[in-house]
Amino acid sequence: MTSSNYTVTVLGLGAMGLPMATRLASELTVHGFDIAEPRLELAAAAGIKTFASAREASQDADALLLAVRNGEQLNDVLFGENGVAPVLKPGAVVILGSTVGTEAIPATVAKLAEYGVSLVDAPLSGGPKRAGEGDLLIVVGAEPETLEKARPALELLASTLSIVGDKPGDGQALKTVNQLLC
C-alpha cells in the first residue's frame, strides 16, 4: 500500500493528537475529529480532513490512532453508544498510543476481532514537540501481520520504534515497567 492511499484517522486533536496528525499528514491521508471546534479549525489549517463525528472520521480508515486516558475510555470510544468499531472496515488496525495497562487489552482484542479489526499496542513517550517532529519513542506489541499494516503511521511518528512482543499487551507491560522504574 502506498502512502498516498493509506488513511489514518486521529481521534482527539489535543496537545498530542494534533501534532501527531500534522506529522502524519506530511505523507499520508489523515482524517481527524475532536469535540472542540477550535481544534478542528487548527487541524483543517494543517491539511487534515476534519469530520463532524468520530464515526464519520473513522470510516474507510486503514488505521485509527487513539490516545485515551484508561481502559474504560478505550472501551467507550470503540464500543460505546457512539463507538467507532462498527464503522471500521475489516482489515483496519487500531493503534493504541496510550498506556492503559494490560487488563483492558484481551477484551479489546476480542471485541475488535468481531469486526475483523486488529489492535496494535503502541504506548508512546515524548511530548507535543517531539510528536510533531516524528521523534517519539514507541514500544509495540502486535502480531507481525498487524504491525505491518500499522507501520506507515508508526514509522512517521517514531524515531525509536521498539518491537517488544508479538501480541497486544506486550507494549503495555514494558511501558508499565518503564514507568515504575522511572
C-alpha atoms as an extended CHARMM CRD file, in Angstrom:
* protein
*
       182  EXT
         1         1  MET       CA              0.0000000000        0.0000000000        0.0000000000  PROA      1               0.0000000000
         2         2  THR       CA              1.4890000000        3.3190000000       -1.0000000000  PROA      2               0.0000000000
         3         3  SER       CA              1.3510000000        6.2640000000        1.3500000000  PROA      3               0.0000000000
         4         4  SER       CA             -0.9580000000        8.1970000000       -0.9590000000  PROA      4               0.0000000000
         5         5  ASN       CA             -3.7470000000        5.6740000000       -0.4990000000  PROA      5               0.0000000000
         6         6  TYR       CA             -3.2000000000        4.9830000000        3.2150000000  PROA      6               0.0000000000
         7         7  THR       CA             -5.6290000000        6.7760000000        5.5040000000  PROA      7               0.0000000000
         8         8  VAL       CA             -5.1050000000        7.3070000000        9.2230000000  PROA      8               0.0000000000
         9         9  THR       CA             -7.8420000000        8.6550000000       11.4630000000  PROA      9               0.0000000000
        10        10  VAL       CA             -6.7790000000       10.5350000000       14.5820000000  PROA      10              0.0000000000
        11        11  LEU       CA             -9.4930000000       10.9020000000       17.2100000000  PROA      11              0.0000000000
        12        12  GLY       CA             -8.6900000000       13.6890000000       19.6330000000  PROA      12              0.0000000000
        13        13  LEU       CA             -6.7260000000       16.6310000000       18.2770000000  PROA      13              0.0000000000
        14        14  GLY       CA             -5.4320000000       17.9800000000       21.5600000000  PROA      14              0.0000000000
        15        15  ALA       CA             -1.8950000000       18.6090000000       22.7890000000  PROA      15              0.0000000000
        16        16  MET       CA             -0.5560000000       15.3010000000       21.4020000000  PROA      16              0.0000000000
        17        17  GLY       CA             -3.1850000000       14.3780000000       18.8220000000  PROA      17              0.0000000000
        18        18  LEU       CA             -2.8330000000       17.4710000000       16.6520000000  PROA      18              0.0000000000
        19        19  PRO       CA              0.9780000000       17.3370000000       16.3500000000  PROA      19              0.0000000000
        20        20  MET       CA              0.7940000000       13.6170000000       15.5630000000  PROA      20              0.0000000000
        21        21  ALA       CA             -1.9380000000       14.1720000000       12.9660000000  PROA      21              0.0000000000
        22        22  THR       CA              0.0390000000       17.0190000000       11.4170000000  PROA      22              0.0000000000
        23        23  ARG       CA              3.1600000000       14.8540000000       11.2210000000  PROA      23              0.0000000000
        24        24  LEU       CA              1.1800000000       12.0070000000        9.6400000000  PROA      24              0.0000000000
        25        25  ALA       CA             -0.4040000000       14.4100000000        7.1170000000  PROA      25              0.0000000000
        26        26  SER       CA              3.0640000000       15.2090000000        5.7690000000  PROA      26              0.0000000000
        27        27  GLU       CA              2.9580000000       11.8670000000        3.9090000000  PROA      27              0.0000000000
        28        28  LEU       CA             -0.4010000000       10.1670000000        4.4950000000  PROA      28              0.0000000000
        29        29  THR       CA             -4.0800000000       10.9930000000        4.1660000000  PROA      29              0.0000000000
        30        30  VAL       CA             -5.2890000000       11.9810000000        7.6380000000  PROA      30              0.0000000000
        31        31  HSD       CA             -8.8460000000       12.2520000000        8.9210000000  PROA      31              0.0000000000
        32        32  GLY       CA             -9.4340000000       13.8980000000       12.2650000000  PROA      32              0.0000000000
        33        33  PHE       CA            -12.1010000000       14.5370000000       14.8440000000  PROA      33              0.0000000000
        34        34  ASP       CA            -12.2320000000       16.4620000000       18.0910000000  PROA      34              0.0000000000
        35        35  ILE       CA            -15.1420000000       17.6850000000       20.1900000000  PROA      35              0.0000000000
        36        36  ALA       CA            -13.6430000000       21.2070000000       20.2960000000  PROA      36              0.0000000000
        37        37  GLU       CA            -14.3080000000       23.3090000000       17.1980000000  PROA      37              0.0000000000
        38        38  PRO       CA            -11.0880000000       25.3630000000       17.5570000000  PROA      38              0.0000000000
        39        39  ARG       CA             -9.0460000000       22.1310000000       17.3860000000  PROA      39              0.0000000000
        40        40  LEU       CA            -10.8880000000       21.1180000000       14.2130000000  PROA      40              0.0000000000
        41        41  GLU       CA            -10.0690000000       24.5070000000       12.6970000000  PROA      41              0.0000000000
        42        42  LEU       CA             -6.3650000000       24.1090000000       13.5470000000  PROA      42              0.0000000000
        43        43  ALA       CA             -6.3890000000       20.6080000000       12.0710000000  PROA      43              0.0000000000
        44        44  ALA       CA             -8.0250000000       21.7430000000        8.8460000000  PROA      44              0.0000000000
        45        45  ALA       CA             -5.4210000000       24.5000000000        8.5090000000  PROA      45              0.0000000000
        46        46  ALA       CA             -2.7310000000       21.7980000000        8.8400000000  PROA      46              0.0000000000
        47        47  GLY       CA             -4.1440000000       19.7580000000        5.9390000000  PROA      47              0.0000000000
        48        48  ILE       CA             -6.1670000000       17.2830000000        7.9530000000  PROA      48              0.0000000000
        49        49  LYS       CA             -9.6320000000       16.4210000000        6.6700000000  PROA      49              0.0000000000
        50        50  THR       CA            -11.9650000000       17.0280000000        9.6010000000  PROA      50              0.0000000000
        51        51  PHE       CA            -15.3470000000       15.4980000000       10.3050000000  PROA      51              0.0000000000
        52        52  ALA       CA            -18.4040000000       16.2480000000       12.4310000000  PROA      52              0.0000000000
        53        53  SER       CA            -18.2250000000       12.9470000000       14.3290000000  PROA      53              0.0000000000
        54        54  ALA       CA            -15.7560000000       10.2850000000       15.3230000000  PROA      54              0.0000000000
        55        55  ARG       CA            -17.7370000000        7.7210000000       13.3550000000  PROA      55              0.0000000000
        56        56  GLU       CA            -17.6280000000        9.7600000000       10.1520000000  PROA      56              0.0000000000
        57        57  ALA       CA            -13.8880000000       10.3240000000       10.5530000000  PROA      57              0.0000000000
        58        58  SER       CA            -13.2550000000        6.6090000000       11.1240000000  PROA      58              0.0000000000
        59        59  GLN       CA            -14.9960000000        5.2430000000        8.0430000000  PROA      59              0.0000000000
        60        60  ASP       CA            -12.6180000000        3.9860000000        5.3540000000  PROA      60              0.0000000000
        61        61  ALA       CA             -9.5270000000        4.3780000000        7.5610000000  PROA      61              0.0000000000
        62        62  ASP       CA             -6.7060000000        1.8840000000        7.2330000000  PROA      62              0.0000000000
        63        63  ALA       CA             -5.5460000000        2.8110000000       10.7400000000  PROA      63              0.0000000000
        64        64  LEU       CA             -7.1660000000        4.5090000000       13.7070000000  PROA      64              0.0000000000
        65        65  LEU       CA             -4.8180000000        6.2660000000       16.1370000000  PROA      65              0.0000000000
        66        66  LEU       CA             -6.1480000000        6.5870000000       19.6820000000  PROA      66              0.0000000000
        67        67  ALA       CA             -4.7800000000        8.2080000000       22.7910000000  PROA      67              0.0000000000
        68        68  VAL       CA             -7.1710000000        7.6530000000       25.6860000000  PROA      68              0.0000000000
        69        69  ARG       CA             -6.9130000000        8.0250000000       29.4690000000  PROA      69              0.0000000000
        70        70  ASN       CA             -7.7470000000        4.4720000000       30.5400000000  PROA      70              0.0000000000
        71        71  GLY       CA             -9.3450000000        1.1540000000       29.6110000000  PROA      71              0.0000000000
        72        72  GLU       CA            -12.8380000000        2.4600000000       30.2890000000  PROA      72              0.0000000000
        73        73  GLN       CA            -12.3970000000        5.3340000000       27.8440000000  PROA      73              0.0000000000
        74        74  LEU       CA            -10.8660000000        2.9340000000       25.2910000000  PROA      74              0.0000000000
        75        75  ASN       CA            -13.9260000000        0.7140000000       25.5460000000  PROA      75              0.0000000000
        76        76  ASP       CA            -16.2780000000        3.6870000000       25.2310000000  PROA      76              0.0000000000
        77        77  VAL       CA            -14.5500000000        5.1530000000       22.1570000000  PROA      77              0.0000000000
        78        78  LEU       CA            -14.5470000000        1.8030000000       20.3740000000  PROA      78              0.0000000000
        79        79  PHE       CA            -17.6910000000        0.0610000000       21.6000000000  PROA      79              0.0000000000
        80        80  GLY       CA            -19.8650000000        2.5840000000       23.4490000000  PROA      80              0.0000000000
        81        81  GLU       CA            -23.1140000000        4.1010000000       22.2220000000  PROA      81              0.0000000000
        82        82  ASN       CA            -21.2860000000        6.1530000000       19.5670000000  PROA      82              0.0000000000
        83        83  GLY       CA            -18.3050000000        3.8080000000       19.3400000000  PROA      83              0.0000000000
        84        84  VAL       CA            -16.3290000000        3.6410000000       16.1300000000  PROA      84              0.0000000000
        85        85  ALA       CA            -15.5930000000       -0.1100000000       15.9190000000  PROA      85              0.0000000000
        86        86  PRO       CA            -18.7850000000       -0.8700000000       13.9350000000  PROA      86              0.0000000000
        87        87  VAL       CA            -17.7890000000        1.5570000000       11.1560000000  PROA      87              0.0000000000
        88        88  LEU       CA            -14.1520000000        0.4770000000       10.8090000000  PROA      88              0.0000000000
        89        89  LYS       CA            -13.5410000000       -1.5230000000        7.6610000000  PROA      89              0.0000000000
        90        90  PRO       CA            -12.4690000000       -5.1570000000        8.0250000000  PROA      90              0.0000000000
        91        91  GLY       CA             -8.6790000000       -5.3310000000        7.9310000000  PROA      91              0.0000000000
        92        92  ALA       CA             -8.1980000000       -1.9470000000        9.6130000000  PROA      92              0.0000000000
        93        93  VAL       CA             -5.9170000000       -1.5780000000       12.6210000000  PROA      93              0.0000000000
        94        94  VAL       CA             -6.3960000000        0.3550000000       15.8280000000  PROA      94              0.0000000000
        95        95  ILE       CA             -3.1320000000        1.8560000000       17.0760000000  PROA      95              0.0000000000
        96        96  LEU       CA             -3.3720000000        2.4210000000       20.8260000000  PROA      96              0.0000000000
        97        97  GLY       CA             -0.8130000000        5.0790000000       21.7580000000  PROA      97              0.0000000000
        98        98  SER       CA             -1.8210000000        5.2470000000       25.4130000000  PROA      98              0.0000000000
        99        99  THR       CA             -0.6770000000        3.3690000000       28.4600000000  PROA      99              0.0000000000
       100       100  VAL       CA             -3.8880000000        1.8300000000       29.7840000000  PROA      100             0.0000000000
       101       101  GLY       CA             -2.4460000000       -1.2730000000       31.4430000000  PROA      101             0.0000000000
       102       102  THR       CA             -2.6210000000       -4.8740000000       30.3220000000  PROA      102             0.0000000000
       103       103  GLU       CA             -6.0410000000       -5.6470000000       31.8370000000  PROA      103             0.0000000000
       104       104  ALA       CA             -8.1040000000       -3.9200000000       29.1250000000  PROA      104             0.0000000000
       105       105  ILE       CA             -6.2250000000       -5.4210000000       26.1940000000  PROA      105             0.0000000000
       106       106  PRO       CA             -7.5870000000       -9.0030000000       25.8890000000  PROA      106             0.0000000000
       107       107  ALA       CA            -11.2430000000       -7.9200000000       25.8460000000  PROA      107             0.0000000000
       108       108  THR       CA            -10.4810000000       -5.1100000000       23.3880000000  PROA      108             0.0000000000
       109       109  VAL       CA             -8.6670000000       -7.5110000000       21.0460000000  PROA      109             0.0000000000
       110       110  ALA       CA            -11.5550000000       -9.9970000000       21.1900000000  PROA      110             0.0000000000
       111       111  LYS       CA            -14.2420000000       -7.3600000000       20.5430000000  PROA      111             0.0000000000
       112       112  LEU       CA            -12.2830000000       -5.8000000000       17.6620000000  PROA      112             0.0000000000
       113       113  ALA       CA            -11.8400000000       -9.2520000000       16.0990000000  PROA      113             0.0000000000
       114       114  GLU       CA            -15.6390000000       -9.4750000000       15.8000000000  PROA      114             0.0000000000
       115       115  TYR       CA            -15.3640000000       -6.5940000000       13.2960000000  PROA      115             0.0000000000
       116       116  GLY       CA            -12.3070000000       -8.0050000000       11.5080000000  PROA      116             0.0000000000
       117       117  VAL       CA            -10.1250000000       -5.2860000000       13.0710000000  PROA      117             0.0000000000
       118       118  SER       CA             -6.7910000000       -5.7830000000       14.8790000000  PROA      118             0.0000000000
       119       119  LEU       CA             -5.0650000000       -3.9170000000       17.7010000000  PROA      119             0.0000000000
       120       120  VAL       CA             -1.5280000000       -2.5730000000       17.7110000000  PROA      120             0.0000000000
       121       121  ASP       CA             -0.4650000000       -1.9420000000       21.2890000000  PROA      121             0.0000000000
       122       122  ALA       CA              1.8690000000        1.0450000000       20.8750000000  PROA      122             0.0000000000
       123       123  PRO       CA              2.2390000000        3.1820000000       24.0130000000  PROA      123             0.0000000000
       124       124  LEU       CA              4.3540000000        6.1980000000       23.2360000000  PROA      124             0.0000000000
       125       125  SER       CA              6.6600000000        8.5700000000       25.0660000000  PROA      125             0.0000000000
       126       126  GLY       CA              7.5360000000       12.1560000000       24.1880000000  PROA      126             0.0000000000
       127       127  GLY       CA              5.7620000000       15.4730000000       24.2840000000  PROA      127             0.0000000000
       128       128  PRO       CA              3.8950000000       17.5140000000       21.6790000000  PROA      128             0.0000000000
       129       129  LYS       CA              7.0620000000       18.9930000000       20.1380000000  PROA      129             0.0000000000
       130       130  ARG       CA              8.5930000000       15.5500000000       19.6410000000  PROA      130             0.0000000000
       131       131  ALA       CA              5.2730000000       14.2330000000       18.2950000000  PROA      131             0.0000000000
       132       132  GLY       CA              5.2470000000       16.9000000000       15.5970000000  PROA      132             0.0000000000
       133       133  GLU       CA              8.8300000000       16.0850000000       14.6430000000  PROA      133             0.0000000000
       134       134  GLY       CA              8.3360000000       12.3070000000       14.4580000000  PROA      134             0.0000000000
       135       135  ASP       CA             10.6880000000       11.8740000000       17.4100000000  PROA      135             0.0000000000
       136       136  LEU       CA              8.5840000000        9.6960000000       19.7220000000  PROA      136             0.0000000000
       137       137  LEU       CA              9.6720000000        6.5230000000       21.4890000000  PROA      137             0.0000000000
       138       138  ILE       CA              7.0640000000        3.8590000000       20.7480000000  PROA      138             0.0000000000
       139       139  VAL       CA              7.0820000000        0.3410000000       22.2060000000  PROA      139             0.0000000000
       140       140  VAL       CA              4.9740000000       -2.0830000000       20.2240000000  PROA      140             0.0000000000
       141       141  GLY       CA              3.2310000000       -5.3280000000       20.9540000000  PROA      141             0.0000000000
       142       142  ALA       CA              1.4030000000       -6.6620000000       17.8860000000  PROA      142             0.0000000000
       143       143  GLU       CA              1.0900000000       -9.6780000000       15.6680000000  PROA      143             0.0000000000
       144       144  PRO       CA              3.6040000000       -9.3210000000       12.8270000000  PROA      144             0.0000000000
       145       145  GLU       CA              0.9510000000       -9.0080000000       10.0880000000  PROA      145             0.0000000000
       146       146  THR       CA             -0.9260000000       -6.3750000000       12.0810000000  PROA      146             0.0000000000
       147       147  LEU       CA              2.2710000000       -4.4670000000       12.7730000000  PROA      147             0.0000000000
       148       148  GLU       CA              2.9850000000       -4.2650000000        9.0400000000  PROA      148             0.0000000000
       149       149  LYS       CA             -0.4410000000       -2.6930000000        8.4650000000  PROA      149             0.0000000000
       150       150  ALA       CA              0.3520000000       -0.0060000000       11.0570000000  PROA      150             0.0000000000
       151       151  ARG       CA              3.9660000000        0.5710000000       10.0380000000  PROA      151             0.0000000000
       152       152  PRO       CA              3.3500000000        3.5550000000        7.6860000000  PROA      152             0.0000000000
       153       153  ALA       CA              1.9310000000        5.5550000000       10.5950000000  PROA      153             0.0000000000
       154       154  LEU       CA              4.2690000000        4.2660000000       13.2980000000  PROA      154             0.0000000000
       155       155  GLU       CA              7.4140000000        4.9700000000       11.3120000000  PROA      155             0.0000000000
       156       156  LEU       CA              6.3860000000        8.5800000000       10.7100000000  PROA      156             0.0000000000
       157       157  LEU       CA              5.7930000000        9.1560000000       14.4110000000  PROA      157             0.0000000000
       158       158  ALA       CA              8.7530000000        7.3210000000       15.9460000000  PROA      158             0.0000000000
       159       159  SER       CA             12.4600000000        7.9840000000       15.9980000000  PROA      159             0.0000000000
       160       160  THR       CA             12.6970000000        4.8450000000       18.1280000000  PROA      160             0.0000000000
       161       161  LEU       CA             10.2670000000        2.0530000000       17.2990000000  PROA      161             0.0000000000
       162       162  SER       CA             10.8770000000       -0.8950000000       19.6180000000  PROA      162             0.0000000000
       163       163  ILE       CA              9.0230000000       -4.1040000000       18.8370000000  PROA      163             0.0000000000
       164       164  VAL       CA              8.8190000000       -5.7910000000       22.2240000000  PROA      164             0.0000000000
       165       165  GLY       CA              6.4700000000       -8.6820000000       21.5340000000  PROA      165             0.0000000000
       166       166  ASP       CA              4.1320000000      -10.2700000000       19.0440000000  PROA      166             0.0000000000
       167       167  LYS       CA              0.8770000000       -9.7890000000       20.8760000000  PROA      167             0.0000000000
       168       168  PRO       CA             -1.1300000000       -6.7940000000       22.0840000000  PROA      168             0.0000000000
       169       169  GLY       CA             -0.4090000000       -6.2260000000       25.7570000000  PROA      169             0.0000000000
       170       170  ASP       CA              3.3570000000       -6.6790000000       25.3850000000  PROA      170             0.0000000000
       171       171  GLY       CA              3.8110000000       -2.9420000000       24.7810000000  PROA      171             0.0000000000
       172       172  GLN       CA              1.6360000000       -2.1200000000       27.7840000000  PROA      172             0.0000000000
       173       173  ALA       CA              3.6620000000       -4.4350000000       30.0200000000  PROA      173             0.0000000000
       174       174  LEU       CA              7.0200000000       -2.9480000000       29.0440000000  PROA      174             0.0000000000
       175       175  LYS       CA              5.7870000000        0.6450000000       29.2400000000  PROA      175             0.0000000000
       176       176  THR       CA              4.3560000000       -0.0130000000       32.7260000000  PROA      176             0.0000000000
       177       177  VAL       CA              7.6690000000       -1.4720000000       33.9120000000  PROA      177             0.0000000000
       178       178  ASN       CA              9.5000000000        1.5200000000       32.4250000000  PROA      178             0.0000000000
       179       179  GLN       CA              7.1860000000        3.9550000000       34.2430000000  PROA      179             0.0000000000
       180       180  LEU       CA              7.6750000000        2.1220000000       37.5290000000  PROA      180             0.0000000000
       181       181  LEU       CA             11.4600000000        2.2650000000       37.1170000000  PROA      181             0.0000000000
       182       182  CYS       CA             11.3560000000        5.9770000000       36.3490000000  PROA      182             0.0000000000
